[in-house]
């Protein structure tokens, strides 16, 4: 067998169509290095090393890839064995190759390159069986010969126990400043983020669930001095970027700091691809307090049935803004978001973290902005790793974006753009939204934002009337025009569901000849879920009938009347801090749990005691 050198290649397809990540993403410039890690299923005498130059080297070099060093005679011990392959490439000059992996001559995975590290867990192999694996690296067009390597391994047959889940590990008790959290908006990529109180050499270890060896990858660090954050001491934030993961797959990860374990055996699930059967998510807004309610919310979402299965299985979590009262500072985010939802504040460990095992989708709220759209939400932007919307001004990078999972397209908006007519960037965001929604082919379109476009709370029916009017006039027609079926937001601290509304070109609710709301199967359901922990509001009701002066004032000031709430058994579906119907259940703090399949969108709102507030289903 002949090994040819890996040349520096440029992939036009990547440059044209792949998502662009900002410079904080790790860029490990390992030019010409092909690292092969047989993380599971190693048979006796089969040892693989990096930068292999000959067939004999394939069989004799010790395994030492990016810090992964299981014993040379490690045995495969999983019923469903897997091969773990890592391929790194210099990202700054977009040197991407075409990589093919085949088992017994059958192609197992094809990649057109990656942004950092590509992992192939090749599953469902037969126990106690020998396999021949072929890896071929060519140019982007498939014609450049690149090189080919081939080797054989034998699977084992014993089950693998999951590693102990500890956050922090013993060595991380004093060093782990922020417990780990997951950022991901694509099925095959994940960024693990965490922070320590001292600088060092951070790394993340990853393996597919059921494997018995880890692949270790360096992480990128960024210093946050106390002079910048206003905290008492500086901290150091780290990001470990994983690419080429299987969609909807289970993994485990660990954190290292100067070779010391900070966290061990943390479970992780990637987002589902378009062909996944169902996508599940939870959403809540206005949770950013230091009280007990956000902790109760966290524990409720993570609760299990008696048989150990989760009560509310979910693929990602959405925070609908106001994540960190009252001013969105670094101190506010540490105390009222990270420490609350990770368990650090009340439990002293992260085994009950809402942030560590599923992606957290972050939405900007007014308090995250410091209550003024003219301010820059530094703590928010530096904490979360969001996509950059195509065509967005650089000053608005990562404030609004979109992503896909299953047969659903999700848009995340920055509704502080409606705070004042003079706030820059509103038109650019709306133009992007038009393009983004027009381009999607997914059946379901769901919007997340913060401000209360249709709501009966203090903001939606009171002091934010100029903002509400602008959102109804400018935003609602775009959502309707492009087939958005559901919009979920917070800001008003209550739960409320609207009828399925349609608006005219001026944002006014379409009504029949008797002035009643004309519901439509092509309309949008507007859902207020600001029940994450902030003090509950009481509803503001305008009972003036259509055609009266009071009604006309409501239309003038707020954009329309306030009779759009959905009804159930003659009662409005509003759960707030008042004693008005419905009066049960009495506990109103909670969250929304949604299940999206190709056939239907099912939504249930629960309180923190597990009682149902509301449930509904859309089929088109």
N, C-alpha and C positions, 0 to 999 in steps of 0.2 A: 504494500500500500504506500502511496506517495502523498506526502503532506505539502501543500502549496501555501505560501504565505497569505495571510489575510490582508487585502489591500484596503486602503481608505476609499470608501465608496459613498456616493451621495444618492439619496433616494428621492426623486422628484415627487413621488406619490405622498411621501411623508410631509414634504414641505407644502404641498397643496392642500392636503385634507386632514392631517392629524391635529388634535388640539395643541395649542401653544401654552406652555407653562412658564411662569415667571422665573427669574434668575435664582430665587430661593430654593428651587428644586435641585436636589443633589445632582451634580454632573461629574461623574467619576470618569476621568479621561484615562482609560486603560486601552491605549491604542494597540490593536493587533492581538489582544488577549482573548482566547476562548477558554472559559473556565467550565469544566465539566464536573458536576458533583453528583455522584450516584448516592443520593441521600437515603435510599432504602432499597432493599433487595440485593445487597452486595453478597456475592458468593465468595467462598474461600479462594484466595489467590487472585481475585479481581480487584485491582487498585487503580484509581484514576487520578491524574494530577493535572495541573494547569499548564498552559503553553506547551502542549505535547508536540514533539517534533518527529516521533517515529512510532511504528506499531509496537515495538518492544517497550517503549516508554509508557504507552497506554496501559500495558499490563503490569508494569513494575513500579511506576512512580507513586509515592504516598499521596493520599488525598489531603490537600491543603489549599483550599479555595477560599479566598477572601476571609480568612480567619476560621473557616470550618475545618476541624481536624478530628473526625472520629477515628478510632483505632484502625490501622491498615487492614486488620482481619475482621472488621465489623460484619456481622451476619444480617441478612434481610430477615425481618420477623413479622411482616404484615400479611394478612390474608389477601388484601387488595394492595399489592405492591405498587410502587411508583418510582419513576425516574425523575430526578430533579436536575434540570440543566440551567445554568446561568450563562448569559452571554452579555458582556459589557462592551460599550463602544463609545468613542469620544463624541459627546453630544454637541459641543459648541460649533463644530463644523459639519454637523448633520451627516456623519459617516454611517449610513445605515445599510445593512446587507439583507439578503434574502436567506432565511434559515429554514431548513427542512429537517424534521425528525421522523424517522420511520422505525417501526418495530416489525421484525420478520417481513420486511419489504412493504409493509402497509403504512402509508403516511399517517402519523399520529398528530402532527401539528405543523402548521406553516405560519411563519411570521415574516412580515416585511420590515423587520427591525423594531427597535424599541427606544424609549427615551432614557432608560437607565439600565434596568436588569430585567431580563425575560425569564420567567420560570415556567417550565412545563411539568406539571404533575401528570404523569401518564398512568391512568388508573385502570382498575378492573383486570388485572393480570391474574393468571391461574397460579395458585400456590405451588411451590416445589417444582417449578418449570424453568427451563433455560430459554433465554430470549437473546436474539441478535439485534443490536441497536445500531442504526446508521445515522450519522449526523452529517449534513451537507450544507456548506456555506458558499453562496455564489453572489454575483453582483445583483443589483436590483432588477435587471432585465432577465435574470436566470441564465445568461450566456457566459458571463465571466466564470471560469472554472473554480475559483476559490480553493476550497479543500474539502476532503471527505475523510471522516474517521468512523471506525466500526469497532464494536467490542461486544462481549457476551457477558451476561450475568444470570444468576439463578435466584428466583424468589424464595422466600421462606413461608412459614405457615402459622406462626404464633400471633395472636392479636397484640396490638400496641395499646398500652394504657395512656390516657391523656396525662400530660405533665401537670404538676401542681400549679394552680393558678394563684399567684401571689403578687399583689401590688400594694405597697412596695415589697420587694424581696428584702431579706435581712440587711444586705449591704446598701439598700436604697433608702432606709428609714430616714436618715438625716439629709440625703442629697436630693431626693425627688421633690422638686418644688411644685410642679404641676404633674398630676397623674396623666398617663397617656390618653390620647383621644384620636379618633379616626376621622380623616378627611378623604372623601372620595366622591366623584361625580361620574365615574366611568366604570364599567363592569370589570375591566382588567387592570385597574390601577388603584393603589391605595397609598396615602401618605400617613405615616404614624408620627404624631407630634407629641412631644413631652418637654419638660423643662427641669433643669437642675439648678442648684444654688451655687455650684462651682463650675468652672470650665473643665474640659477634659476631652477624651476621645470617645464620642458617642457612636453606638452601632445598634442596629436592629437585627435580630435573628428571626427567621421565618421558616416554617415548614407546613406543608399540607397536613390537615388533620389525619392522624393514623400513621405518620412517618416517625422514625426514631432518630433522625439526625437533622441538624439545623444548618441553614445557609446564613452566613453572617455578612451583613452589608454595612458599609460605613454610612453615617448620617451627616447631614450638614448642620452647622451650628450658627447661631446668631446671638450676639450679646445685647442685653437690654439693661443698660446702666441705670442706677437709681435716679440719676440726674435727669434721665429721659422719662421714666415711668412714674416718679413720685413715690415709689415704694421705699421702704427702709433699707433695702439691700438690692443689689443687682441680681439678675437671673439670666440663665443661658438656655435658649430654646433650641430644640433639635428636631430635625425632620428626616425620617427615613422613608425613602421613596421606593415603592415596589411596583414593578410593571410586569405585564405578561401573565398575570394571575388568571385563573379560570373564573368565568362569570358564575355568580351564585354558589361559590365554593367555600368550604370551611377551611380555615388555617389556624395556626397558633403562632404567636410572636412573643419575643422576649426583648428586653432592653439592656444594653451594656453601657457602662461608663468606666473608661480606663480598665476594661476587661472584668469589671465587677458587675454582677447581675443586679439591675434596678427593678425589674419586673420579670416574672416567669409565667409561661404557659397561658398567656392571655388569648382567649378565643376571638376569632375574627371571621366575618362572613362578607364576601364581596357582593356588589350589586348584581342583580340578575340581568341577563342579556334580553334581547327582544323576544326570543322564543321561550322565555321562562313562563311557567303556568300561571303564576300569580306574583304580584308585587304588593308588599304590605308595608305600611308606614304608620307612625304615630306623629301627631302634631299638637302643639300647644303654644300659646303666646304669653308674654308678660310674666315670666317665671323668675325674673332676676332679682329676687329679694333675699334677705338673709334669714327669713323666718322658717318655720317648720313645713310650710305647704310645699315648696319645691322638693324637699326631701321625701315627703309623703308621695308626691307625684312620681318621683324617680322609683321608689320602691313598689308602687302600684304597677307601673309599666313593666317592671322586671319580675313581677310575681309569677309563681308557677302553680299549676294544679297539683293535686296530691300525687299523681304519677310522675311528676317532675317535668312535664311538658309546659312550655310558657303559656300563660293566659292570653297574652297579646303579642304573638310572634310578629316581628317586624324586621324589615331590611334596612331601614334608615329612620332617623329621628329628625323632625323639623322643629326648629325654634323660631317662632313667628315674630321675632323682634322683642325689644326691651328685655334683652338677656341679662343686662347688668344695670340695675338701678343704682344711683339716680342719674349719674352723669356719664356712664360708659367709660370710666377711667380704668387704668390697670388694676387699681385697688378694687374697684367695683367688680371687674371681671374675675379676679382671683377669689374674692370673698363670696360673691353672690351668684357666680356661674360655675366656675371650675370646681371650687371646694364643695359646693352644694350638690351638683349633679354627679360628681365622681365619688362621693362618699368620704372624701378626705376630712371634711369639717366635722361630721358627726360620728363617723365610724372609725376613722384613722386608718382605713385601708380602701382599696379600689376594687374589691371583688364584687361590689354592688354598684359599679359605675354604669351610668347610662351612656357614657361617651366612649368607652374603650373598645367595644366589640362591634359596633355598627356605625356607619358614617353619620355624622351630625351635620345637617344642612342648616346653615346660619343665615338668618334674615335680619336686615338692619331695621331697628326701631328708633323712635325719636330719642329715647333715653340713651341708646347706644351712641347717638350723635352728640350727647351732651345737651340735648333739647334744642339744638339750633342747627339748621341745615347748612349754615355758613362755616361750621366747624368741621374738622377732619376727624373721622372716627378712628384714631390711630390704634387704640387697643383692640378694636374689632378687626381691623384690617391686618394687623400683625399676628393675631391669634389664629385666624382661619385661612385655609388654603382653598380659594375658590377659583373657578375658571374665569378667564377674561373674555367678556362678550366681544364678538367680532365687530369692529368699528366703534367701540366705546372709547370716549376720550381717555387718555392715560390717567387723568385725575379721577376718573370713575371706575378704574379697573377693580374688578372683584366685588363691586357693590350690587350688581345685578348680573344674572347669568341664567343658563338653562342646562338641563341634563335629561337623559333618557334612562328608563329602566322598564323592562317588560314592554307591553304595548302602550306605554304612557310617556308623554312628554311633559316635563315640569319646567315652569319658568319661575324664577325668583326675582322679585322687583324691589327697587329702592324707592318707596313711596314718599320719602322725605323730599323727593323732587317736586312734590305738590305742596310743600310747606309754604311756599311763597312764589309768586310769579317771577320774581327776580332770581330765584335759585337756578344756577346754570345746569345744563345737561338734561333737562326734562325732554326736550324735543328729540335729542339724540337717543335717549332711552326708549322713547315711544317708537321711533323709526326702527331701532334694533328689534323691538318687540314685534312689530309688523313683519319684518323680514324673517325673524326666527319662527314665529307661528306659521307663516305661509310656507316655510320649508319643511316642516315636520310631516311625516307620513304616519305617525302613531295615531291610533284611534282615540285615545284619551288625552286630553290637554287639561292640566291642572296648574293653577297659579297660586303662588305663595307670596304674600307681602304683609305689611304690618298695619297700615291705617284702615279705619273702618269706613269703607265705601258705602255699604248699606248696613246700618245697625241702629239700634234703639238706645245705645248708651250715651254717656255724657259727651263723648267725642262725636259719634256718628249723628247724633240728633241735637247737638248743642254747640259747644265752643269751637269746633273745627269746621264750621259750616262752609267757609271759603275753600278749604282743602277738599271737603267732601264733594262740593259742587264741581270743582275742577276734575276730580277723579271720575265722577260720573260722566262729565262731558267729554273728557279726553281718553280715559282708560277703558271704561265700560264698553264703548262701541268697538274698540279693538278686540277685546276679549270675545265679544259676541261674534264679530265678523269672522274670526278665525276658529270658531267652534270650540272655545273653552267651555267645558261643562261644569267645572267646580273651581271656585276661588275661596281660599282659606286665609284668614287674617286674624289679627288680635286688636290691640290698642284699646278697645272697649273691654273692660274686665267682666265679661259675661259670656254665656253661650247662647247663640241665636242662629237659626237657619231661616233663610228667605225662601219664598216661593221661587219657582223656576222662572226667572225674570228675563224679559227682553226690553231693550231700550231703543228709543229712536235716535236719529243722528245727533241730537242735542243732549243725549244722555237721560232723557225723561222716560220713566217707566211706561211701557205700552199698556193702554187700558181699553176696556170695551166701552160701549155707548153709555153704560151706566156708571162709568168712572171706576169700575172694579179692575183690579190687576188682571191682565189677560195672560195667564200662565201658558207656557209653550214648551213642548218637548225639545225644542231647539234653543231654549234659554239657558241661563247660567244660574246655578245655585251659589249664593254667597253665604259663607259660613263663618261666623265669629267664634273664635276659640281662645279668647283672652283669659282663660281660667287656670293659668299655670301657677299662680301664687300671689299676684298682686291683689290688693284689697278690692273686693267685688264692688261694682257699680250698681246703681239702680236704674231701671229703664226710664227713658224719657218718652212719653207717649203723647202724640198730637191726635186728639180724638175728633178734631173738626172734620165734618163730612165734606166730600168733594163739592166744590162750587161755592163754599163759604169764604169769607175774608180770611179766616184763620188758615184754611187750607191753601188759599192763594199765597199767603205769606210763607207757608212751608215750602211751596214750590219755588217761590222767589229766592228764599234764603238758602235752602238746602238742596234744591234741585228736584225735589218731588215730595209727595206725601209719605207718611210712615205707616202704611197699611200693607207692607210687602212681606211681613213675617209669615212663615208657614204655620199652619194650624193643625192641631191633633185633638180630636174629641172636643172641639169647640174652644180649646185653649191655645194661646200662642206658644210657640216653641222658643221660649226665652227662659233661661235660668240665670238669675242675677242675685243681687243682695237684698232684694225686696221680699215682702211677704205676699206678693201677688201670685195668682195661679200661673203655672202649676206649682204646687207647694211641696210636692214630693218628686224625687228625693230631696232631702233638706240640704245635703252636702253638695256644693256646686263646683268646687275645685276639681279639675280633671283634665281630660285630653281626648283627642279624636283618634280613632283607630280605623284605618281604611285598608280595604283589600281590592286590588285592581286586577281583573282578568280581561281577556279579550272580549268576553261577553257582557261583563257588568262591572260597575263601580259601587262597592258596598261600603257604607260609612256608619260607624257607631260611635257615639260620644259616651264616655264613662266618667263617673266621678272617682275620686281616689279610693273609695270603698268598693269599687267594682260594680256599682249600680248603674243601670243604663239611663242616661238622660235623653237620648234620641237615637234613632236608627232609620236609615233610608237607603234606597238603592236606585241607581240610574242604569239604564240598559242602552241608552243612545245619547 
